[in-house]
Amino acid sequence: MTTVISTVELPAAPERVWPVLAGPAELGRWQTTHLGYQGAEPAAFTDGTTFTQKVRVMGMPAEVTWTVAEVAENARLALTGRGPMGITLRSSYQVEPTADGSRVRLCQQVQGTAVAAVAGPLERELRNAQEQSLARLRDAVG
């Protein structure tokens, strides 16, 4: 299993960060791996929502079918997913209030037989994508 965690401090309250972080229509503004949706874009991420996201990882396009496992507005969004070649994924997005705004934490876990062969490069790619995404999130939140 490959696990990557990144955090960023933002000078905005969780109530300002959340609509950008957890808005289905906003993913393209900040998430660098997001290419769009296969089929309908979800209206909102609510418990049990299922959707298919087009992503690019390690230079290759792929589709991941996600299920929203948990939503706590202004605080946490957790997803479980299935990708190509039997890969399973877990992603969580957490927002915590700080004295100066918010701390955002992204955690991604990728597991499967195909992952073992590329674990090192995949971890580097995911970390780079998370860091770039968090920089874009900072810009998107303003």
C-alpha positions as a Markdown table, in Angstrom:
| # | Residue | x | y | z |
|---|---|---|---|---|
| 1 | Met | 0.0 | 0.0 | 0.0 |
| 2 | Thr | 1.2 | 3.5 | -0.8 |
| 3 | Thr | 0.1 | 6.3 | 1.5 |
| 4 | Val | 0.7 | 10.0 | 0.9 |
| 5 | Ile | -0.3 | 12.8 | 3.3 |
| 6 | Ser | 0.2 | 16.5 | 2.6 |
| 7 | Thr | -1.0 | 19.6 | 4.5 |
| 8 | Val | -1.3 | 23.3 | 3.9 |
| 9 | Glu | -2.2 | 26.3 | 6.1 |
| 10 | Leu | -4.7 | 28.7 | 4.5 |
| 11 | Pro | -5.6 | 32.2 | 5.7 |
| 12 | Ala | -9.4 | 31.4 | 5.3 |
| 13 | Ala | -12.0 | 30.0 | 7.7 |
| 14 | Pro | -13.1 | 26.4 | 7.0 |
| 15 | Glu | -16.5 | 27.8 | 5.8 |
| 16 | Arg | -14.6 | 29.5 | 2.9 |
| 17 | Val | -12.3 | 26.6 | 2.2 |
| 18 | Trp | -15.0 | 23.8 | 2.2 |
| 19 | Pro | -17.1 | 24.9 | -0.9 |
| 20 | Val | -13.9 | 24.8 | -3.0 |
| 21 | Leu | -12.4 | 21.7 | -1.5 |
| 22 | Ala | -15.5 | 19.6 | -1.5 |
| 23 | Gly | -17.5 | 21.1 | -4.4 |
| 24 | Pro | -17.7 | 18.6 | -7.3 |
| 25 | Ala | -17.7 | 21.5 | -9.8 |
| 26 | Glu | -14.6 | 23.0 | -8.1 |
| 27 | Leu | -12.3 | 20.0 | -8.4 |
| 28 | Gly | -10.9 | 21.1 | -11.7 |
| 29 | Arg | -9.8 | 24.5 | -10.2 |
| 30 | Trp | -7.5 | 22.9 | -7.7 |
| 31 | Gln | -7.0 | 19.2 | -8.1 |
| 32 | Thr | -4.1 | 18.6 | -10.6 |
| 33 | Thr | -5.0 | 15.0 | -11.4 |
| 34 | His | -8.7 | 15.8 | -12.2 |
| 35 | Leu | -9.6 | 15.6 | -15.9 |
| 36 | Gly | -13.4 | 15.6 | -15.5 |
| 37 | Tyr | -16.2 | 13.2 | -14.8 |
| 38 | Gln | -17.4 | 10.2 | -16.8 |
| 39 | Gly | -21.1 | 10.7 | -17.0 |
| 40 | Ala | -22.9 | 13.2 | -14.8 |
| 41 | Glu | -21.0 | 15.4 | -12.4 |
| 42 | Pro | -22.4 | 14.9 | -8.9 |
| 43 | Ala | -24.5 | 17.8 | -7.7 |
| 44 | Ala | -22.9 | 17.5 | -4.3 |
| 45 | Phe | -20.8 | 15.0 | -2.3 |
| 46 | Thr | -23.2 | 13.3 | 0.1 |
| 47 | Asp | -22.9 | 10.0 | 2.0 |
| 48 | Gly | -23.2 | 7.2 | -0.5 |
| 49 | Thr | -22.8 | 9.3 | -3.6 |
| 50 | Thr | -21.1 | 7.3 | -6.4 |
| 51 | Phe | -19.4 | 8.9 | -9.4 |
| 52 | Thr | -16.6 | 8.2 | -11.9 |
| 53 | Gln | -13.7 | 10.6 | -12.1 |
| 54 | Lys | -11.3 | 10.8 | -15.0 |
| 55 | Val | -7.8 | 11.3 | -13.7 |
| 56 | Arg | -4.2 | 11.5 | -14.9 |
| 57 | Val | -1.5 | 9.8 | -12.8 |
| 58 | Met | 2.0 | 9.1 | -13.9 |
| 59 | Gly | 1.2 | 10.6 | -17.3 |
| 60 | Met | -1.6 | 8.1 | -17.9 |
| 61 | Pro | -5.3 | 8.7 | -18.0 |
| 62 | Ala | -7.5 | 6.5 | -15.9 |
| 63 | Glu | -11.0 | 6.3 | -14.5 |
| 64 | Val | -11.7 | 5.8 | -10.8 |
| 65 | Thr | -15.2 | 5.0 | -9.5 |
| 66 | Trp | -15.6 | 6.7 | -6.1 |
| 67 | Thr | -18.1 | 6.3 | -3.3 |
| 68 | Val | -18.5 | 9.0 | -0.7 |
| 69 | Ala | -17.9 | 7.2 | 2.6 |
| 70 | Glu | -18.2 | 10.2 | 4.9 |
| 71 | Val | -19.1 | 13.9 | 4.8 |
| 72 | Ala | -18.8 | 16.2 | 7.8 |
| 73 | Glu | -19.5 | 19.7 | 6.4 |
| 74 | Asn | -16.6 | 22.1 | 6.7 |
| 75 | Ala | -14.5 | 19.4 | 8.3 |
| 76 | Arg | -14.1 | 16.0 | 6.4 |
| 77 | Leu | -14.7 | 14.3 | 3.1 |
| 78 | Ala | -13.7 | 10.6 | 2.8 |
| 79 | Leu | -13.9 | 8.6 | -0.4 |
| 80 | Thr | -13.3 | 5.0 | -1.4 |
| 81 | Gly | -12.5 | 4.0 | -4.9 |
| 82 | Arg | -11.8 | 1.4 | -7.5 |
| 83 | Gly | -9.4 | 2.0 | -10.4 |
| 84 | Pro | -8.0 | 0.0 | -13.2 |
| 85 | Met | -6.2 | -3.3 | -12.7 |
| 86 | Gly | -8.0 | -4.0 | -9.4 |
| 87 | Ile | -6.5 | -1.0 | -7.7 |
| 88 | Thr | -8.4 | 0.3 | -4.6 |
| 89 | Leu | -8.1 | 3.8 | -3.3 |
| 90 | Arg | -9.0 | 5.8 | -0.2 |
| 91 | Ser | -8.9 | 9.6 | -0.2 |
| 92 | Ser | -9.7 | 11.9 | 2.6 |
| 93 | Tyr | -9.8 | 15.7 | 2.8 |
| 94 | Gln | -9.8 | 17.3 | 6.2 |
| 95 | Val | -10.2 | 21.0 | 7.2 |
| 96 | Glu | -9.4 | 22.1 | 10.7 |
| 97 | Pro | -9.7 | 25.7 | 12.1 |
| 98 | Thr | -6.5 | 27.4 | 13.1 |
| 99 | Ala | -5.9 | 30.7 | 14.8 |
| 100 | Asp | -5.1 | 32.2 | 11.3 |
| 101 | Gly | -7.6 | 30.3 | 9.2 |
| 102 | Ser | -7.5 | 26.6 | 8.3 |
| 103 | Arg | -5.3 | 23.6 | 8.0 |
| 104 | Val | -6.1 | 21.3 | 5.1 |
| 105 | Arg | -4.9 | 17.7 | 5.1 |
| 106 | Leu | -5.0 | 15.4 | 2.1 |
| 107 | Cys | -4.5 | 11.7 | 2.5 |
| 108 | Gln | -4.4 | 9.2 | -0.3 |
| 109 | Gln | -3.9 | 5.5 | -0.1 |
| 110 | Val | -3.5 | 3.3 | -3.1 |
| 111 | Gln | -3.4 | -0.5 | -2.9 |
| 112 | Gly | -3.3 | -3.4 | -5.3 |
| 113 | Thr | -0.9 | -5.9 | -7.0 |
| 114 | Ala | -0.2 | -3.3 | -9.8 |
| 115 | Val | 0.8 | -0.7 | -7.2 |
| 116 | Ala | 3.7 | -2.8 | -5.8 |
| 117 | Ala | 5.6 | -2.6 | -9.0 |
| 118 | Val | 5.6 | 1.2 | -9.1 |
| 119 | Ala | 5.3 | 2.1 | -5.4 |
| 120 | Gly | 8.3 | 4.4 | -5.3 |
| 121 | Pro | 7.5 | 6.4 | -8.4 |
| 122 | Leu | 3.8 | 6.4 | -7.6 |
| 123 | Glu | 4.4 | 7.8 | -4.1 |
| 124 | Arg | 6.6 | 10.6 | -5.6 |
| 125 | Glu | 4.0 | 11.4 | -8.2 |
| 126 | Leu | 1.1 | 11.5 | -5.7 |
| 127 | Arg | 3.1 | 13.7 | -3.3 |
| 128 | Asn | 4.0 | 16.1 | -6.1 |
| 129 | Ala | 0.3 | 16.2 | -7.3 |
| 130 | Gln | -0.9 | 16.8 | -3.7 |
| 131 | Glu | 1.6 | 19.7 | -3.2 |
| 132 | Gln | 0.7 | 21.3 | -6.5 |
| 133 | Ser | -3.0 | 20.8 | -5.8 |
| 134 | Leu | -2.7 | 22.4 | -2.4 |
| 135 | Ala | -1.0 | 25.4 | -3.9 |
| 136 | Arg | -3.8 | 25.7 | -6.4 |
| 137 | Leu | -6.4 | 25.3 | -3.6 |
| 138 | Arg | -4.7 | 28.2 | -1.8 |
| 139 | Asp | -5.1 | 30.3 | -5.0 |
| 140 | Ala | -8.7 | 29.2 | -5.6 |
| 141 | Val | -9.8 | 30.0 | -2.0 |
| 142 | Gly | -8.1 | 33.4 | -2.2 |
